[in-house]
């Protein structure tokens, strides 16, 4: 298992378009990938990073601290790639 944390920087957070980009990127990897919104106080704040509905339910807004967790053969590459995508602001 490999994980890293970052902060959502885009003004509009992870709304439909960037969430869709995130899901598409996550689906390129064979590892099981999850994303957690560390800014939520709810205990159940872990989502399947390959499911648009799951990701959108985390309500990640600008400034949300998130953690991306992967487990599998390409876990490090998956996490590092997804962190880079979030850190890029999805081109917004």
N, C-alpha and C positions, 0 to 999 in steps of 0.2 A: 504494500500500500504506500502511496505517495500523495502528499497534499501540500498545497501552498495557499497563502491568503493574499488578497488584494482589496482594493476599494473601487467601487463603480464610480467612474469620473464623468460619464456623459450626463448632460443636463436633464434629459428625460428618463434616465435610468434604463433598465432593461425592459423596454416596452416591446411590442410585437416584432418590429423589424430587427433590432439587435438580438433579441431572444432567438429569432429564427436563424440568424447567422451563427449564433452560439451553438444551437442544436445541430445545424448542418456540419459545423466543425467537429463537434463531439462525436457524431455518427461515423466519422472517418476512422475512428480508433476502435480496436477490438476490446479494450479494457472496459470494465464497468466503471462508469463515471457518475459522481454525485456532486451537487453544488449545495452549499449551505449559506443562508443569509444570517451572519453572526449578529446583525443589528436587530433581529427579531427576538422578542422575549419568549415566544412560544417554544415549547420543547420540540415540537415536530416541525423543524424548519429545514429538513433535508429533502432534496428533490433529485429525481433521476435527470441527469443532464442531457439525456437524449429524448426527453419528452417536453414538448412546448407547453402543454398545460401545466405540468409539474413546475417548470421553471417560472412561468408567469405567476403562479400562486405564491411565490416567495416575495413578490412585491418589492423588487430591488430598485431603489431610487438612488439618485446621485448621493454619494457619501456612504452608501451601505457597504459595510465590510463583509466580504464573502470569502468562503473557503471552497476550493475545488479539490475533490478527493478522487483518486482513481486506483483501481486494482486490476492488474493484468500484465500481459507481456509488454505492452507499450505505455504503461502508466506514467512514466516520467515525461515522455514525449507528449502525451495527451495533456497532462496538467500544465506543462510549460507552454504549450501551444495555446491553450485556452486562456491562461493568465495573460499571455501576450495580446491576445485578441481583446480581452476586457481592458487591459491597460492602454490599448490603442484608441479606445473610445468608439470603436466600431465605425470609424470614419465620419462621425458626426461632428 
